[in-house]
Amino acid sequence: MKDMSEKLPFSRSRGWWISIVVVVASATLSGGFFGDRLLGSPSRDAFDKRLKEYTELVSAAEEWAAEDPGTDKLVYSSIDGMLSTLDPHSSFFPPKDYSEMQQRQKGSFYGLGILVTKRNDQVTVITPLEGTPAARLGIRAGDIISEIEGEQTEGMPLDEVVGKLKGPKGTTVRIKIVRVGISEPIPLSIIREAIPTNSISNVLMVRNDVGYIRIKDFTYTTVRELDDAIASLKAKGMKRLILDLRTNPGGLLDAAVGVSDHFIDKGQMIVYTKGRAEEPEQEYRAPGKAERLDVPLVVLINRGSASASEIVAGAIQDHDRGLVVGETSWGKGLVQSVYSLQYGAGLALTTQKYYTPSGRNIQRDYSSFYDYYMAEEAAEPGQNGDSTKFETDTGRQVYSGGGITPDVVIRPRQLSATVQILEVRGAFFDFAVEYFARHPELSRDLTVSPSIVEEFVQRSVSKDIVKADLLREALAKEEERAYIIRTLRENLVAAKFGVDAAYPIRLEGDEQVAKAIELLPEASKLAIKSASLHAGAGSSAKNSERKLEAVKND
């Protein structure tokens, strides 16, 4: 790792100044280190002149504005404005936000171990995390945290709530919870512990020999977690794999490279980056550190898959190692390098663009920020970007710009307005919490009986969530009824056993997962074809072909 630093002074009258020391802290998403300087800079004279103008403006605004804007607000908002002229992804992090981002990437923080949200302006527990202080004390889904250290939480912003629940390791936080079926708030004193923020959220078998791994982001712990997940699934008989990268916004380049290393041959290109014309390309190839997983593979992506997710999906697609299924990804092909700034702030600056092995840059056009964030997915491949065609190892056509287009596009079924209202207004979650309070004997393999469905209808109507005729109309339709029953079962299991226990129930109705399972034989054929093209390159490709052929014929 190369270190570099350069001071860019910011000063104003009355002696106030900021000196930003630029130090490479980590390389997110393509992590590029780029020579001995922070990009190019204008001539010193021009730079000093503009800097003087800026500090004079800040000084005047602070001294003469009708209301005191605050120094932080003035400087931070001006930084945001400056970065917005560059691209959509260069970002400034005030000290508090930067610290939280570092915690997420390192994979742990100190707290209680609960997921919380706001429902009807009340801080509500979604689920305790297994093995954490909250789980050991019996906190459960639906509990309302009414007080933290004697302070009422109603009306308190969720970020502030989370901040109060976190704290130094070994310290105690006192809270009160309100639970359905218990009249008085329950006081609890909980000692904070290290809480892992796992990068891989779900690992399970979805069929007899089909494993499933969901990676929700790319952090320092992702590769280690993937090693453990693969070992766990192999022990359960996994011979085929679905890798779910849906709604994964990305993260660290090293993690993307490490994940890809599990599936492609040592030395094969994963991604390369290019910055300004004078900067050399930087290649990232499979290092061969991971044991190559020679099983048929399908990768799931959607509109929420971005950045490092697209690096992994693009490498697997370009090398024909597996099939990519789902919806076109976001289209973020810009490299952010992260810098630690003095006083605890941080800067994620776009320094390069990344390209998949075939030469694609999948970055969507961002000349209009509104279109960039609001544009809908194109109906046909190649219509999201510049339509430039590239070829995978076996000659299949892929396109540059506009994200990674799946080999097989399948969009999830659209819910009716009635079911969407039930979801948005928390009808399933709230019913499950109340039902569990009355029926603590719930089992993991429970069946949603007609009487449970009727109780749900009566509650939803009595709470004025939906009209009775609309809900009964939805239940009369086979697909809608199946969805409602499955969602009720998922929420009931989650209420008692947690969201991880309920996750397989959610996958039962997932059309994209079902399609992925159906396409695994095709993914195997494609990987065998690709491996045969590289058979002359070395024994690893030949071994891969033999192993995949064995799986295909099993």
VOPA-529091 format. One line per field, with one value per residue (C-alpha): y, x, z; residue in three letters; residue number from 0. Coordinates in steps of 0.25 Angstrom, whole numbers, plus 5000, padded with zeros to 4 digits. Layout:
<atoms>
yy: c(Y,...)
xx: c(X,...)
zz: c(Z,...)
type: c(Ala,...)
seq: c(NUM,...)
</atoms>
This chain:
<atoms>
yy: c(5000,5014,5025,5040,5053,5067,5079,5088,5100,5107,5120,5132,5145,5146,5134,5123,5113,5099,5090,5078,5067,5057,5043,5030,5023,5012,5009,5008,5002,5002,5007,5013,5019,5029,5034,5045,5055,5057,5058,5070,5084,5098,5107,5112,5126,5123,5114,5124,5134,5126,5121,5135,5139,5127,5130,5144,5140,5130,5141,5151,5142,5138,5152,5159,5149,5153,5140,5133,5121,5114,5111,5096,5098,5109,5101,5087,5092,5099,5086,5078,5089,5088,5073,5073,5079,5067,5055,5048,5040,5049,5051,5059,5052,5061,5054,5047,5041,5038,5030,5022,5019,5013,5005,4999,4995,4990,4981,4983,4994,4994,4993,4984,4976,4981,4986,4997,5006,5017,5012,5023,5031,5020,5013,4999,4987,4979,4968,4965,4959,4945,4944,4959,4965,4969,4955,4949,4958,4954,4967,4963,4968,4979,4984,4999,5006,5017,5022,5023,5028,5034,5042,5039,5034,5038,5049,5046,5045,5030,5034,5040,5028,5019,5028,5027,5012,5011,5014,5009,4994,4990,5002,5001,5007,5007,5006,5004,4995,4995,4981,4976,4969,4976,4988,4994,4998,4988,4994,4988,4991,4985,4985,4988,4978,4977,4975,4969,4976,4964,4966,4953,4953,4940,4926,4914,4902,4906,4892,4878,4882,4897,4907,4922,4933,4947,4958,4971,4980,4979,4981,4977,4964,4960,4950,4943,4942,4936,4925,4921,4922,4913,4903,4902,4900,4889,4882,4882,4876,4888,4885,4898,4912,4925,4937,4948,4963,4969,4983,4982,4997,4992,4996,4992,4988,4978,4971,4970,4965,4954,4950,4949,4941,4929,4927,4930,4925,4931,4942,4945,4959,4964,4979,4990,5005,5017,5031,5044,5041,5042,5032,5017,5007,4998,4984,4975,4960,4948,4946,4931,4932,4926,4912,4912,4908,4899,4898,4904,4918,4928,4943,4951,4966,4977,4992,4993,4986,4996,4998,4986,4977,4981,4978,4964,4962,4967,4959,4946,4950,4954,4941,4933,4927,4927,4934,4947,4948,4958,4973,4983,4988,5003,5006,5012,5011,5022,5019,5026,5027,5030,5040,5043,5058,5066,5067,5054,5057,5049,5050,5040,5046,5040,5038,5027,5019,5004,4995,4980,4970,4971,4986,4991,5004,5002,5016,5022,5036,5046,5059,5061,5057,5057,5047,5039,5036,5036,5029,5016,5003,5001,4990,4985,4982,4993,5004,5009,5013,5016,5003,5000,4985,4976,4961,4951,4940,4931,4942,4946,4961,4970,4986,4997,5008,5007,4996,4981,4975,4961,4950,4946,4958,4955,4966,4963,4962,4975,4975,4980,4994,4987,4978,4990,4997,4986,4985,5000,5002,4990,4982,4968,4972,4978,4966,4956,4963,4964,4949,4944,4951,4943,4930,4929,4914,4917,4907,4910,4900,4907,4907,4919,4914,4921,4926,4933,4939,4944,4950,4957,4963,4967,4974,4981,4986,4990,4998,5005,5000,4995,4994,4980,4978,4982,4972,4961,4963,4962,4949,4943,4944,4932,4939,4950,4940,4932,4945,4949,4935,4934,4948,4945,4932,4940,4951,4941,4933,4945,4950,4939,4933,4946,4950,4940,4928,4935,4938,4924,4926,4939,4932,4922,4933,4940,4939,4942,4932,4921,4925,4925,4910,4907,4913,4906,4895,4905,4913,4900,4898,4912,4910,4897,4904,4916,4906,4898,4911,4913,4898,4901,4912,4902,4891,4900,4902,4887,4884,4894,4888,4874,4878,4885,4874,4864,4874,4875,4859,4857)
xx: c(5000,5005,5004,5003,5000,4998,4993,4983,4981,4968,4968,4960,4961,4962,4971,4961,4967,4966,4978,4973,4984,4981,4985,4980,4972,4966,4962,4947,4942,4954,4963,4972,4985,4990,5004,5010,4999,4984,4980,4985,4984,4983,4995,4999,4995,4981,4979,4983,4974,4962,4965,4966,4953,4946,4951,4947,4933,4932,4937,4927,4916,4919,4921,4910,4898,4885,4886,4898,4899,4910,4924,4922,4909,4916,4928,4922,4911,4921,4929,4916,4914,4928,4927,4913,4920,4929,4920,4909,4918,4929,4925,4929,4927,4927,4934,4922,4918,4932,4934,4921,4925,4938,4931,4922,4934,4942,4930,4927,4922,4918,4904,4892,4890,4876,4870,4861,4851,4841,4826,4816,4827,4831,4844,4841,4850,4850,4858,4869,4882,4886,4896,4895,4892,4878,4875,4880,4871,4859,4856,4847,4841,4830,4836,4836,4848,4840,4852,4867,4874,4861,4859,4846,4849,4836,4839,4854,4861,4865,4879,4879,4873,4884,4895,4889,4889,4903,4915,4928,4930,4926,4917,4903,4891,4877,4865,4850,4842,4827,4822,4809,4801,4809,4802,4815,4828,4839,4852,4865,4880,4889,4904,4909,4917,4924,4913,4917,4911,4912,4914,4907,4893,4887,4893,4884,4881,4869,4868,4875,4888,4886,4893,4889,4898,4893,4904,4898,4911,4926,4934,4947,4940,4933,4944,4945,4930,4929,4940,4931,4918,4924,4929,4916,4908,4918,4916,4901,4903,4904,4907,4901,4901,4892,4900,4890,4896,4882,4881,4896,4901,4916,4928,4942,4950,4958,4946,4940,4953,4953,4939,4942,4955,4946,4940,4950,4964,4976,4982,4968,4964,4954,4954,4963,4963,4967,4968,4974,4981,4995,4991,4994,4983,4983,4979,4973,4974,4969,4981,4978,4977,4963,4960,4953,4938,4935,4920,4910,4907,4896,4897,4885,4885,4875,4874,4880,4893,4904,4919,4926,4914,4915,4930,4927,4915,4923,4935,4926,4918,4930,4937,4925,4927,4912,4899,4894,4879,4870,4869,4879,4888,4890,4902,4912,4926,4933,4944,4944,4957,4955,4964,4964,4964,4969,4959,4952,4945,4946,4946,4942,4947,4944,4958,4957,4947,4946,4945,4940,4950,4943,4946,4932,4930,4916,4915,4902,4901,4900,4900,4886,4886,4871,4871,4882,4874,4860,4862,4855,4862,4862,4853,4864,4878,4888,4877,4882,4896,4904,4900,4914,4916,4926,4928,4930,4940,4931,4926,4913,4909,4909,4908,4915,4909,4896,4899,4901,4889,4886,4887,4873,4864,4853,4845,4838,4823,4816,4807,4793,4790,4783,4795,4805,4796,4797,4812,4815,4806,4812,4800,4807,4818,4808,4798,4810,4815,4801,4798,4811,4808,4795,4801,4815,4815,4817,4826,4836,4827,4814,4803,4795,4780,4768,4765,4778,4775,4762,4768,4777,4766,4758,4770,4773,4759,4757,4770,4765,4777,4769,4754,4748,4743,4757,4764,4754,4755,4770,4769,4760,4771,4780,4794,4790,4784,4797,4806,4797,4798,4813,4816,4807,4815,4829,4825,4819,4832,4841,4833,4837,4850,4856,4857,4868,4859,4848,4857,4855,4840,4842,4850,4839,4831,4843,4842,4856,4862,4852,4857,4872,4869,4863,4875,4886,4888,4890,4900,4908,4908,4913,4924,4929,4929,4937,4947,4949,4954,4964,4968,4982,4985,4987,4983,4973,4964,4964,4961,4950,4944,4945,4938,4927,4925,4924,4913,4905,4905,4902)
zz: c(5000,4996,5006,5001,5007,5002,5010,5004,5013,5015,5023,5026,5034,5049,5048,5046,5036,5032,5028,5021,5021,5010,5014,5007,5017,5009,4995,4993,4981,4972,4982,4973,4977,4967,4967,4976,4976,4977,4962,4955,4961,4954,4955,4969,4966,4961,4972,4983,4976,4976,4990,4995,4989,4996,5010,5008,5005,5016,5026,5020,5022,5036,5040,5033,5030,5036,5044,5049,5039,5047,5042,5040,5031,5023,5020,5019,5009,5000,5000,4996,4985,4980,4979,4972,4960,4958,4958,4966,4975,4980,4995,5007,5021,5033,5045,5051,5037,5034,5047,5044,5030,5036,5046,5035,5026,5038,5041,5056,5066,5081,5084,5087,5075,5070,5057,5059,5051,5053,5053,5056,5062,5071,5072,5068,5069,5055,5061,5071,5065,5069,5080,5084,5098,5093,5088,5102,5109,5101,5093,5082,5069,5072,5085,5086,5092,5099,5107,5107,5119,5124,5111,5103,5089,5083,5073,5074,5060,5058,5056,5069,5075,5069,5074,5088,5088,5083,5092,5097,5100,5114,5117,5121,5115,5122,5113,5115,5105,5103,5099,5094,5105,5116,5123,5129,5122,5124,5129,5125,5127,5116,5115,5101,5093,5080,5070,5056,5044,5035,5020,5017,5022,5018,5015,5013,5004,4995,4989,4992,4985,4982,4992,4993,4998,4999,5000,5005,5004,5002,5014,5021,5026,5013,5008,5021,5022,5008,5012,5024,5016,5005,5015,5022,5009,5005,5018,5014,5001,4992,4977,4971,4976,4975,4978,4982,4980,4979,4986,4989,4987,4987,4996,4996,4983,4991,4995,4981,4976,4987,4984,4969,4972,4977,4964,4953,4949,4955,4947,4940,4939,4949,4946,4942,4945,4937,4941,4935,4922,4928,4938,4935,4935,4948,4946,4957,4954,4961,4971,4973,4989,4990,4987,4973,4975,4962,4963,4954,4957,4955,4960,4964,4962,4961,4960,4974,4971,4969,4969,4975,4972,4957,4957,4962,4953,4941,4943,4944,4932,4923,4926,4924,4938,4941,4937,4942,4945,4949,4946,4940,4951,4955,4946,4955,4948,4955,4965,4979,4987,5001,5009,5023,5026,5038,5049,5046,5033,5021,5006,4995,4982,4968,4963,4952,4944,4944,4933,4933,4926,4912,4913,4917,4926,4931,4937,4933,4928,4939,4931,4937,4952,4952,4940,4947,4960,4954,4940,4939,4934,4919,4913,4904,4906,4902,4903,4916,4912,4899,4892,4889,4888,4894,4895,4906,4906,4898,4888,4895,4893,4905,4905,4911,4920,4927,4937,4935,4927,4932,4922,4926,4930,4940,4948,4961,4960,4963,4975,4975,4981,4993,4996,4995,5005,5015,5013,5014,5026,5034,5034,5034,5044,5054,5053,5055,5067,5073,5070,5075,5088,5089,5084,5089,5085,5070,5063,5051,5042,5046,5036,5033,5035,5030,5044,5044,5031,5036,5048,5039,5031,5043,5049,5036,5034,5049,5048,5036,5028,5016,5012,5015,5001,4995,5004,5001,4986,4987,4995,4984,4974,4975,4974,4983,4994,4992,4995,5007,5013,5011,5016,5028,5031,5029,5039,5049,5049,5049,5061,5070,5063,5056,5042,5038,5042,5033,5021,5014,5014,5007,4996,4994,4986,4979,4964,4962,4971,4964,4950,4955,4960,4946,4939,4947,4936,4926,4935,4936,4921,4919,4929,4923,4909,4915,4922,4909,4902,4913,4914,4907,4917,4929,4938,4946,4934,4930,4945,4945,4932,4938,4951,4945,4935,4947,4954,4941,4939,4954)
type: c(Met,Lys,Asp,Met,Ser,Glu,Lys,Leu,Pro,Phe,Ser,Arg,Ser,Arg,Gly,Trp,Trp,Ile,Ser,Ile,Val,Val,Val,Val,Ala,Ser,Ala,Thr,Leu,Ser,Gly,Gly,Phe,Phe,Gly,Asp,Arg,Leu,Leu,Gly,Ser,Pro,Ser,Arg,Asp,Ala,Phe,Asp,Lys,Arg,Leu,Lys,Glu,Tyr,Thr,Glu,Leu,Val,Ser,Ala,Ala,Glu,Glu,Trp,Ala,Ala,Glu,Asp,Pro,Gly,Thr,Asp,Lys,Leu,Val,Tyr,Ser,Ser,Ile,Asp,Gly,Met,Leu,Ser,Thr,Leu,Asp,Pro,His,Ser,Ser,Phe,Phe,Pro,Pro,Lys,Asp,Tyr,Ser,Glu,Met,Gln,Gln,Arg,Gln,Lys,Gly,Ser,Phe,Tyr,Gly,Leu,Gly,Ile,Leu,Val,Thr,Lys,Arg,Asn,Asp,Gln,Val,Thr,Val,Ile,Thr,Pro,Leu,Glu,Gly,Thr,Pro,Ala,Ala,Arg,Leu,Gly,Ile,Arg,Ala,Gly,Asp,Ile,Ile,Ser,Glu,Ile,Glu,Gly,Glu,Gln,Thr,Glu,Gly,Met,Pro,Leu,Asp,Glu,Val,Val,Gly,Lys,Leu,Lys,Gly,Pro,Lys,Gly,Thr,Thr,Val,Arg,Ile,Lys,Ile,Val,Arg,Val,Gly,Ile,Ser,Glu,Pro,Ile,Pro,Leu,Ser,Ile,Ile,Arg,Glu,Ala,Ile,Pro,Thr,Asn,Ser,Ile,Ser,Asn,Val,Leu,Met,Val,Arg,Asn,Asp,Val,Gly,Tyr,Ile,Arg,Ile,Lys,Asp,Phe,Thr,Tyr,Thr,Thr,Val,Arg,Glu,Leu,Asp,Asp,Ala,Ile,Ala,Ser,Leu,Lys,Ala,Lys,Gly,Met,Lys,Arg,Leu,Ile,Leu,Asp,Leu,Arg,Thr,Asn,Pro,Gly,Gly,Leu,Leu,Asp,Ala,Ala,Val,Gly,Val,Ser,Asp,His,Phe,Ile,Asp,Lys,Gly,Gln,Met,Ile,Val,Tyr,Thr,Lys,Gly,Arg,Ala,Glu,Glu,Pro,Glu,Gln,Glu,Tyr,Arg,Ala,Pro,Gly,Lys,Ala,Glu,Arg,Leu,Asp,Val,Pro,Leu,Val,Val,Leu,Ile,Asn,Arg,Gly,Ser,Ala,Ser,Ala,Ser,Glu,Ile,Val,Ala,Gly,Ala,Ile,Gln,Asp,His,Asp,Arg,Gly,Leu,Val,Val,Gly,Glu,Thr,Ser,Trp,Gly,Lys,Gly,Leu,Val,Gln,Ser,Val,Tyr,Ser,Leu,Gln,Tyr,Gly,Ala,Gly,Leu,Ala,Leu,Thr,Thr,Gln,Lys,Tyr,Tyr,Thr,Pro,Ser,Gly,Arg,Asn,Ile,Gln,Arg,Asp,Tyr,Ser,Ser,Phe,Tyr,Asp,Tyr,Tyr,Met,Ala,Glu,Glu,Ala,Ala,Glu,Pro,Gly,Gln,Asn,Gly,Asp,Ser,Thr,Lys,Phe,Glu,Thr,Asp,Thr,Gly,Arg,Gln,Val,Tyr,Ser,Gly,Gly,Gly,Ile,Thr,Pro,Asp,Val,Val,Ile,Arg,Pro,Arg,Gln,Leu,Ser,Ala,Thr,Val,Gln,Ile,Leu,Glu,Val,Arg,Gly,Ala,Phe,Phe,Asp,Phe,Ala,Val,Glu,Tyr,Phe,Ala,Arg,His,Pro,Glu,Leu,Ser,Arg,Asp,Leu,Thr,Val,Ser,Pro,Ser,Ile,Val,Glu,Glu,Phe,Val,Gln,Arg,Ser,Val,Ser,Lys,Asp,Ile,Val,Lys,Ala,Asp,Leu,Leu,Arg,Glu,Ala,Leu,Ala,Lys,Glu,Glu,Glu,Arg,Ala,Tyr,Ile,Ile,Arg,Thr,Leu,Arg,Glu,Asn,Leu,Val,Ala,Ala,Lys,Phe,Gly,Val,Asp,Ala,Ala,Tyr,Pro,Ile,Arg,Leu,Glu,Gly,Asp,Glu,Gln,Val,Ala,Lys,Ala,Ile,Glu,Leu,Leu,Pro,Glu,Ala,Ser,Lys,Leu,Ala,Ile,Lys,Ser,Ala,Ser,Leu,His,Ala,Gly,Ala,Gly,Ser,Ser,Ala,Lys,Asn,Ser,Glu,Arg,Lys,Leu,Glu,Ala,Val,Lys,Asn,Asp)
seq: c(0,1,2,3,4,5,6,7,8,9,10,11,12,13,14,15,16,17,18,19,20,21,22,23,24,25,26,27,28,29,30,31,32,33,34,35,36,37,38,39,40,41,42,43,44,45,46,47,48,49,50,51,52,53,54,55,56,57,58,59,60,61,62,63,64,65,66,67,68,69,70,71,72,73,74,75,76,77,78,79,80,81,82,83,84,85,86,87,88,89,90,91,92,93,94,95,96,97,98,99,100,101,102,103,104,105,106,107,108,109,110,111,112,113,114,115,116,117,118,119,120,121,122,123,124,125,126,127,128,129,130,131,132,133,134,135,136,137,138,139,140,141,142,143,144,145,146,147,148,149,150,151,152,153,154,155,156,157,158,159,160,161,162,163,164,165,166,167,168,169,170,171,172,173,174,175,176,177,178,179,180,181,182,183,184,185,186,187,188,189,190,191,192,193,194,195,196,197,198,199,200,201,202,203,204,205,206,207,208,209,210,211,212,213,214,215,216,217,218,219,220,221,222,223,224,225,226,227,228,229,230,231,232,233,234,235,236,237,238,239,240,241,242,243,244,245,246,247,248,249,250,251,252,253,254,255,256,257,258,259,260,261,262,263,264,265,266,267,268,269,270,271,272,273,274,275,276,277,278,279,280,281,282,283,284,285,286,287,288,289,290,291,292,293,294,295,296,297,298,299,300,301,302,303,304,305,306,307,308,309,310,311,312,313,314,315,316,317,318,319,320,321,322,323,324,325,326,327,328,329,330,331,332,333,334,335,336,337,338,339,340,341,342,343,344,345,346,347,348,349,350,351,352,353,354,355,356,357,358,359,360,361,362,363,364,365,366,367,368,369,370,371,372,373,374,375,376,377,378,379,380,381,382,383,384,385,386,387,388,389,390,391,392,393,394,395,396,397,398,399,400,401,402,403,404,405,406,407,408,409,410,411,412,413,414,415,416,417,418,419,420,421,422,423,424,425,426,427,428,429,430,431,432,433,434,435,436,437,438,439,440,441,442,443,444,445,446,447,448,449,450,451,452,453,454,455,456,457,458,459,460,461,462,463,464,465,466,467,468,469,470,471,472,473,474,475,476,477,478,479,480,481,482,483,484,485,486,487,488,489,490,491,492,493,494,495,496,497,498,499,500,501,502,503,504,505,506,507,508,509,510,511,512,513,514,515,516,517,518,519,520,521,522,523,524,525,526,527,528,529,530,531,532,533,534,535,536,537,538,539,540,541,542,543,544,545,546,547,548,549,550,551,552,553)
</atoms>
